[in-house]
Amino acid sequence: MAAPLRPDLLERLALQTAKREHAQLFRQLRTIDHADGPWLESGGRRLLSFCSNDYLGLAQHRELIDAFRRAASEEGVGSTSAHLICGHRTEHAELEEALAAWTGRERALLFSTGYMANLGVLQALLARGDVCVQDKLNHACLVDGARLSGATLKRYPHADAAAAARQLTANPNAAALLATDGVFSMDGDVAPLRELATLCAAEHATLLVDDAHGLGVLGEHGAGSVRAAGLSQQEVPLLMATLGKALGCAGAFVAGPSELITGLMQFARPYIYTTAMPPALAAAGLVAVQLAQSEQWRRDKLAARIAQFRRGAAQLGLPLAPSESAIQPLLLGDAAAAMEAARTLERRGLLVTAIRPPTVPAGSARLRITLSTAHEATHVDQLLSALEALHLPRSSD
């Protein structure tokens, strides 16, 4: 009797892709030909973008560009090696020192991406038999990092500190880490950080906050959601944030006690075995940190645009999520409705992304509207006018 054939992996992937396309959950690339502040050129059209994470409008800042050019001219493009070989340059060291000082931490460690940073931290700290408690709406890299570590992953309902407590107390003898986004990337709301910090202190658990969408925007001098909550390094020993959102660059860092950083250099595989980011990018990042700290007007202008949008959306009865951050989700529920709304807005010259499952839970498809210091009041008015013309279901609030 002939042995059964193995499943063909490529055929299986093709079938899964076809199912996703049929359900209107298919993802497609869009090529941007040119960026000019909030304006993007794509396919011969000039579109006003409300889907960028460039919250402070720094991505095309002249001082960042000049710093990048100077460092590239002097040091070349690539770092040529991992940090622990010969890739760690003066530019990296200066940026790490600035990030640590800004966030009130002893030391910081650069990673090439935020995804790698969270994978590295969780894989280095956790082991089989430990427990990792996470918000159900955490970014995918936190979930993947816990799974990679071999620890038991427990997830609590969104922003429910009491449920998180039940998860921790159910595992009293296991080493425990609680991980949460600071600002949630798809909902835009802020985690109950003070309650979670109090819980972790009581349960002798370690708290990790991913502040990718809070750094630069929230807190004194833009130091992030942890600073806004009035929490110290002792209360939040693990802080991760990225350079590719409000700072307009790319890359990420982990900041915390000196012994944490030393340990990550020994055991965080995504750090040890990856080429360091280009020194020119680190030089640009340093300028971005300096501008983000010193130019409060950027946060003030962003806050004004957020308030303007929420005020206008409320007048129109639009079904907005309760977010005070730069991320303003317009909840539509149905994936097809979200896609049609995005296409209609694009025909009116506006680029707004439709976010669908599995990125968000089933039944919670939305337009993820993001605001920036680069937006003017007239831009927000243009968006509100276009949204009004969609004749969306009115909020029940």
C-alpha positions as CSV (number, residue, x, y, z in Angstrom):
1,M,0.0,0.0,0.0
2,A,1.4,3.3,-1.1
3,A,2.3,5.8,1.7
4,P,0.1,8.9,1.7
5,L,1.5,12.0,0.1
6,R,2.7,14.7,2.4
7,P,0.7,17.9,2.3
8,D,2.2,20.4,-0.1
9,L,3.1,23.5,1.9
10,L,2.9,25.9,-1.0
11,E,-0.5,24.6,-2.0
12,R,-1.7,25.0,1.5
13,L,-0.5,28.5,1.7
14,A,-2.2,29.3,-1.6
15,L,-5.5,27.9,-0.3
16,Q,-5.2,30.0,2.9
17,T,-4.5,33.1,0.8
18,A,-7.5,32.5,-1.5
19,K,-9.8,32.1,1.6
20,R,-8.5,35.4,3.0
21,E,-9.1,37.1,-0.3
22,H,-12.6,35.7,-0.5
23,A,-13.4,37.1,3.0
24,Q,-12.1,40.6,1.9
25,L,-9.2,40.3,4.3
26,F,-6.5,40.2,1.6
27,R,-3.5,42.4,2.2
28,Q,-1.8,44.3,-0.7
29,L,1.2,46.5,-1.1
30,R,0.9,50.1,-2.2
31,T,4.0,51.8,-3.6
32,I,4.6,55.4,-2.5
33,D,6.5,57.3,-5.2
34,H,7.1,60.5,-3.2
35,A,6.4,61.9,0.3
36,D,5.9,65.6,1.0
37,G,4.9,66.1,4.6
38,P,1.3,64.7,4.9
39,W,1.0,64.4,1.1
40,L,1.9,61.2,-0.6
41,E,2.2,60.5,-4.4
42,S,1.1,57.0,-5.5
43,G,0.1,55.8,-8.9
44,G,0.2,59.3,-10.3
45,R,-2.1,60.7,-7.7
46,R,-1.4,63.1,-4.8
47,L,-3.2,62.0,-1.6
48,L,-3.5,63.6,1.8
49,S,-2.4,60.9,4.2
50,F,-4.1,60.1,7.5
51,C,-2.4,56.7,8.0
52,S,1.2,57.6,8.9
53,N,2.7,57.1,12.3
54,D,4.9,60.3,11.9
55,Y,3.1,61.9,14.8
56,L,5.5,64.8,15.3
57,G,6.2,65.5,11.6
58,L,9.9,64.7,12.0
59,A,10.4,62.1,9.2
60,Q,11.4,64.8,6.7
61,H,12.9,67.4,9.1
62,R,15.9,69.1,7.5
63,E,18.1,68.7,10.6
64,L,17.5,64.9,10.6
65,I,18.3,64.7,6.9
66,D,21.5,66.8,7.4
67,A,22.6,64.6,10.3
68,F,22.0,61.4,8.3
69,R,24.0,62.8,5.3
70,R,26.9,63.9,7.5
71,A,27.2,60.6,9.2
72,A,26.8,58.6,6.0
73,S,29.5,60.8,4.3
74,E,31.9,60.2,7.2
75,E,31.1,56.6,8.2
76,G,29.5,55.0,5.1
77,V,26.1,53.4,4.8
78,G,26.2,50.1,6.6
79,S,27.5,49.4,10.1
80,T,29.0,46.2,8.6
81,S,28.6,44.0,11.7
82,A,26.6,43.1,14.8
83,H,27.0,45.5,17.7
84,L,29.1,43.0,19.7
85,I,31.6,42.5,16.9
86,C,32.6,45.9,15.3
87,G,29.2,47.4,14.4
88,H,28.7,49.5,17.5
89,R,29.7,53.1,16.6
90,T,29.9,56.3,18.4
91,E,26.6,57.3,16.9
92,H,24.9,54.3,18.5
93,A,26.5,55.0,21.9
94,E,25.4,58.6,21.9
95,L,21.8,57.7,20.9
96,E,21.6,55.1,23.6
97,E,22.8,57.6,26.3
98,A,20.2,60.2,25.1
99,L,17.3,57.7,25.1
100,A,18.2,56.5,28.6
101,A,18.4,60.1,29.9
102,W,15.1,61.0,28.2
103,T,13.1,58.1,29.6
104,G,14.7,58.3,33.1
105,R,16.5,54.9,32.8
106,E,20.0,53.9,33.7
107,R,20.8,52.4,30.2
108,A,19.3,51.8,26.8
109,L,20.1,49.2,24.2
110,L,19.4,49.7,20.5
111,F,17.6,47.1,18.3
112,S,17.1,47.2,14.6
113,T,13.2,46.9,14.9
114,G,10.6,47.0,17.6
115,Y,9.6,43.5,16.8
116,M,13.1,42.2,17.4
117,A,13.4,44.2,20.6
118,N,10.3,42.5,22.1
119,L,11.3,39.1,20.8
120,G,14.7,39.5,22.3
121,V,13.6,40.7,25.7
122,L,10.9,38.1,26.3
123,Q,13.1,35.3,24.9
124,A,16.0,36.3,27.2
125,L,14.0,36.7,30.4
126,L,11.4,34.0,30.2
127,A,11.7,30.2,30.2
128,R,9.5,27.1,30.3
129,G,7.6,27.0,33.5
130,D,7.3,30.8,33.8
131,V,4.1,32.8,33.1
132,C,3.6,35.8,30.8
133,V,0.4,37.8,31.3
134,Q,-0.6,40.0,28.5
135,D,-3.4,42.3,27.4
136,K,-5.5,40.7,24.6
137,L,-4.9,43.7,22.3
138,N,-1.1,43.8,22.7
139,H,1.0,44.1,19.6
140,A,1.8,40.8,17.8
141,C,5.5,40.9,18.7
142,L,4.7,40.7,22.4
143,V,2.6,37.7,21.8
144,D,5.2,36.0,19.6
145,G,7.9,36.8,22.0
146,A,6.1,35.0,24.8
147,R,5.4,32.0,22.6
148,L,9.1,31.8,21.5
149,S,10.2,31.9,25.1
150,G,8.3,28.7,26.0
151,A,6.6,30.4,28.9
152,T,2.9,29.9,29.6
153,L,1.0,32.8,27.9
154,K,-2.1,34.1,29.7
155,R,-4.1,36.9,28.1
156,Y,-6.6,39.1,29.9
157,P,-9.5,41.2,28.5
158,H,-8.4,44.6,27.2
159,A,-7.3,47.1,29.9
160,D,-8.8,44.9,32.6
161,A,-6.3,45.2,35.6
162,A,-8.6,43.0,37.8
163,A,-8.5,40.2,35.2
164,A,-4.7,40.6,35.0
165,A,-4.6,40.1,38.7
166,R,-6.6,36.9,38.5
167,Q,-4.1,35.6,35.9
168,L,-1.1,36.3,38.1
169,T,-2.6,35.0,41.4
170,A,-3.6,31.8,39.6
171,N,0.1,31.1,39.1
172,P,1.6,32.1,42.5
173,N,4.8,30.0,42.3
174,A,5.9,30.8,38.7
175,A,8.3,33.6,37.8
176,A,6.0,36.2,36.1
177,L,6.2,39.0,33.6
178,L,3.3,41.2,32.7
179,A,3.5,42.9,29.3
180,T,1.3,45.6,27.9
181,D,1.3,48.2,25.1
182,G,1.5,51.8,26.6
183,V,-0.7,53.2,23.8
184,F,-2.5,50.5,21.9
185,S,-1.7,50.7,18.2
186,M,-5.1,49.9,16.8
187,D,-7.4,51.4,19.5
188,G,-5.3,54.4,20.5
189,D,-6.2,54.2,24.2
190,V,-3.7,54.1,27.0
191,A,-3.2,51.1,29.3
192,P,-4.0,51.4,33.0
193,L,-0.3,51.6,33.8
194,R,-0.5,52.7,37.4
195,E,-2.9,49.9,38.3
196,L,-0.7,47.4,36.5
197,A,2.4,48.6,38.2
198,T,0.7,48.4,41.6
199,L,-0.4,44.8,40.8
200,C,3.1,43.8,39.7
201,A,4.7,45.2,42.8
202,A,2.2,43.2,45.0
203,E,2.7,40.0,43.0
204,H,6.5,40.3,42.6
205,A,6.0,40.3,38.8
206,T,8.1,42.2,36.3
207,L,6.3,44.9,34.2
208,L,7.2,45.5,30.5
209,V,5.6,48.4,28.7
210,D,5.8,48.7,24.9
211,D,5.6,52.5,24.4
212,A,6.0,52.5,20.6
213,H,3.0,54.9,20.1
214,G,3.5,56.9,23.3
215,L,7.1,58.0,23.1
216,G,7.4,61.5,21.8
217,V,3.7,62.2,22.2
218,L,2.8,61.7,25.9
219,G,4.4,62.7,29.1
220,E,6.7,65.5,30.2
221,H,9.0,66.4,27.3
222,G,7.4,63.6,25.3
223,A,9.0,60.9,27.5
224,G,6.0,58.7,26.9
225,S,3.0,57.0,28.6
226,V,5.1,55.7,31.5
227,R,6.3,59.2,32.4
228,A,2.7,60.5,31.9
229,A,1.5,57.9,34.5
230,G,4.2,59.1,36.9
231,L,6.0,55.8,37.0
232,S,9.7,55.3,37.6
233,Q,12.2,52.7,36.5
234,Q,11.7,50.8,39.7
235,E,8.0,50.4,38.9
236,V,8.4,49.8,35.2
237,P,11.8,48.2,34.8
238,L,11.3,47.2,31.2
239,L,10.6,49.9,28.7
240,M,10.6,49.3,24.9
241,A,9.9,52.0,22.3
242,T,10.6,52.5,18.7
243,L,12.3,55.2,16.6
244,G,10.0,54.8,13.6
245,K,6.9,56.5,14.9
246,A,7.0,59.9,16.5
247,L,10.8,60.2,16.0
248,G,10.4,59.7,12.2
249,C,13.4,57.3,11.9
250,A,13.6,53.5,12.2
251,G,14.8,51.1,14.9
252,A,14.0,50.6,18.5
253,F,15.4,50.4,22.0
254,V,15.0,48.8,25.4
255,A,15.7,50.9,28.5
256,G,16.0,50.0,32.1
257,P,18.4,49.0,34.9
258,S,22.0,48.5,34.0
259,E,21.9,44.8,34.9
260,L,19.0,44.3,32.4
261,I,20.9,45.8,29.6
262,T,24.0,43.8,30.4
263,G,21.9,40.6,30.5
264,L,20.2,41.4,27.2
265,M,23.6,41.8,25.6
266,Q,24.4,38.2,26.7
267,F,21.1,36.5,25.9
268,A,18.9,38.4,23.5
269,R,19.5,36.5,20.3
270,P,17.9,39.2,18.0
271,Y,20.4,41.7,19.3
272,I,23.5,39.4,19.3
273,Y,23.0,38.0,15.8
274,T,21.8,41.0,13.9
275,T,23.8,43.7,12.0
276,A,23.6,47.0,13.9
277,M,21.5,49.8,12.4
278,P,23.4,52.2,10.1
279,P,25.3,54.7,12.1
280,A,23.8,57.5,9.9
281,L,20.4,56.4,11.1
282,A,21.5,56.6,14.7
283,A,22.8,60.1,14.1
284,A,19.5,61.1,12.7
285,G,17.7,59.5,15.7
286,L,19.8,61.5,18.1
287,V,18.6,64.8,16.5
288,A,15.0,63.5,16.5
289,V,15.3,62.8,20.3
290,Q,16.6,66.3,20.9
291,L,13.9,68.0,18.8
292,A,11.1,65.8,20.4
293,Q,12.2,66.9,23.8
294,S,12.7,70.6,23.2
295,E,10.0,71.5,20.7
296,Q,6.8,71.3,22.9
297,W,4.9,73.1,20.2
298,R,4.8,69.9,18.2
299,R,2.9,68.1,20.9
300,D,0.7,71.2,21.4
301,K,-0.2,71.3,17.7
302,L,-0.8,67.6,17.6
303,A,-3.2,67.9,20.6
304,A,-5.0,70.7,18.8
305,R,-5.5,68.6,15.7
306,I,-6.7,65.6,17.8
307,A,-9.2,67.8,19.7
308,Q,-10.4,69.4,16.4
309,F,-11.0,66.0,14.8
310,R,-12.8,64.5,17.8
311,R,-15.0,67.6,18.2
312,G,-16.0,67.4,14.5
313,A,-16.5,63.7,14.6
314,A,-18.8,64.0,17.6
315,Q,-20.8,66.7,15.8
316,L,-21.2,64.3,12.9
317,G,-22.1,61.4,15.2
318,L,-19.2,59.2,13.9
319,P,-18.6,55.9,15.7
320,L,-15.1,56.8,17.1
321,A,-13.3,54.7,19.7
322,P,-12.6,56.5,23.0
323,S,-9.0,57.6,22.2
324,E,-7.2,60.8,23.1
325,S,-4.0,59.8,21.3
326,A,-3.0,60.5,17.7
327,I,-4.6,57.2,16.7
328,Q,-8.3,57.7,16.1
329,P,-10.2,54.5,15.1
330,L,-13.5,54.9,13.3
331,L,-15.3,51.6,14.1
332,L,-17.3,50.1,11.3
333,G,-17.4,46.5,12.2
334,D,-17.7,44.9,8.8
335,A,-14.5,44.3,6.8
336,A,-16.3,45.0,3.5
337,A,-17.7,48.3,4.8
338,A,-14.3,49.4,6.0
339,M,-12.7,48.6,2.6
340,E,-15.5,50.5,0.7
341,A,-15.1,53.5,3.0
342,A,-11.3,53.6,2.4
343,R,-11.8,53.3,-1.4
344,T,-14.4,56.2,-1.3
345,L,-12.1,58.4,0.7
346,E,-9.2,57.7,-1.7
347,R,-11.4,58.8,-4.6
348,R,-11.8,62.1,-2.7
349,G,-8.0,62.4,-2.4
350,L,-7.6,61.0,1.1
351,L,-5.5,58.0,2.1
352,V,-6.9,56.2,5.2
353,T,-6.2,52.6,5.9
354,A,-8.9,50.0,6.5
355,I,-7.8,47.7,9.3
356,R,-9.5,44.3,9.3
357,P,-9.1,40.9,11.0
358,P,-6.8,39.3,12.0
359,T,-5.0,42.5,12.8
360,V,-8.1,43.4,14.9
361,P,-10.7,41.1,16.4
362,A,-13.5,39.8,14.2
363,G,-16.4,42.3,13.9
364,S,-14.2,45.3,14.7
365,A,-12.9,46.4,11.3
366,R,-12.2,50.1,11.3
367,L,-10.6,53.0,9.6
368,R,-7.4,53.7,11.5
369,I,-7.1,57.5,11.3
370,T,-3.8,58.9,12.5
371,L,-3.1,62.6,13.1
372,S,0.2,64.4,12.9
373,T,1.8,67.7,13.7
374,A,2.3,67.9,9.9
375,H,-1.5,68.3,9.5
376,E,-3.1,71.7,9.4
377,A,-6.6,72.6,10.5
378,T,-7.8,72.7,6.9
379,H,-6.6,69.2,6.4
380,V,-8.7,67.9,9.3
381,D,-11.7,69.9,8.0
382,Q,-11.2,68.2,4.6
383,L,-11.2,64.8,6.3
384,L,-14.3,65.5,8.3
385,S,-16.1,66.7,5.2
386,A,-15.2,63.5,3.4
387,L,-16.3,61.3,6.3
388,E,-19.6,63.2,6.5
389,A,-20.3,62.4,2.8
390,L,-19.8,58.6,3.6
391,H,-23.2,58.6,5.5
392,L,-21.8,56.2,8.0
393,P,-24.0,54.8,10.8
394,R,-24.2,57.4,13.6
395,S,-22.8,56.7,17.1
396,S,-25.2,55.6,19.7
397,D,-23.4,57.9,22.3
